[in-house]
Amino acid sequence: MTAPSEAKTLTITLTPELATALDRYMAESNAEQSHALAVTQVVREWAMSKGYLDGSDEGLRPDQLNAANDD
């Protein structure tokens, strides 16, 4: 993940439908997070699924952690 000092700041405007979808994503993630963090996670997942971002150095997301993979 990019260090915060290297991060690029963006301002976005979402349609009501996308804002609602983001709120649902945040509710399903079972973690207190900001909209900015949720958007970052959504874009990361999209970029990895499209092959735009190599996720080989990424660990598991918090919702993927369990006793079986707790090293």
N, C-alpha and C positions, 0 to 999 in steps of 0.2 A: 504494500500500500504506500502511496506517496506521503511523504512527511507533510504535516500541516503547513509548514513554511513554504513548501513547493506547490501546494494546491492552488488551483485556479478558482477564483470566486465567480460565480454566475448568478444572475437573477433570472428567474423563470416565472411565467404566468401559466397556470393550468386552467383548462376548462373545468366547469363544475363536475363533469363526469370523471375526468382524470383525478381531480382533487378527492372525490369520493372513493375512487379506486385506490388511491394512495392511502387514504384513511383506513380502508379495509385491510390493505397490506400491513399497515402498522399494527392494527388490532390483531391480526393473525400471527404476527411475529412474536407476540407475548413478551415484548421487551419495551421498556420506556425508552423512546428515542425521539429525536427531533425530526421534523419534516426534512431538513437538510440531510440528515444521516439516512433516512429512508430513501430519499431520491438517489443518494450515492449508492446505496445497496442495490436498488432497482437497476440503475444504469450499469453497475458492475455485473450483475447477473445477465443482463441483456448482452453486454459486450462479450462476456465469456461464451454465452450460448451461440453467438454469431461468429466467434473466432477472432474478434477484434482485440481481445485481451487474453493473455496467457495466464491462467490461474494456478499454475503449478506451484507457486510459492505461497498460495493462500491456504490458510487452515480451514477448519470447519466453522460454519456459522454457529452462533450460540444455540439455535433451535435444532441443530444436527448433533449436538453433544449428548452423550449418554454414558452410562457406566461401562459399556463395552468398548468405547473408544477413548476412555479417559486414561491417558498415559502419564 
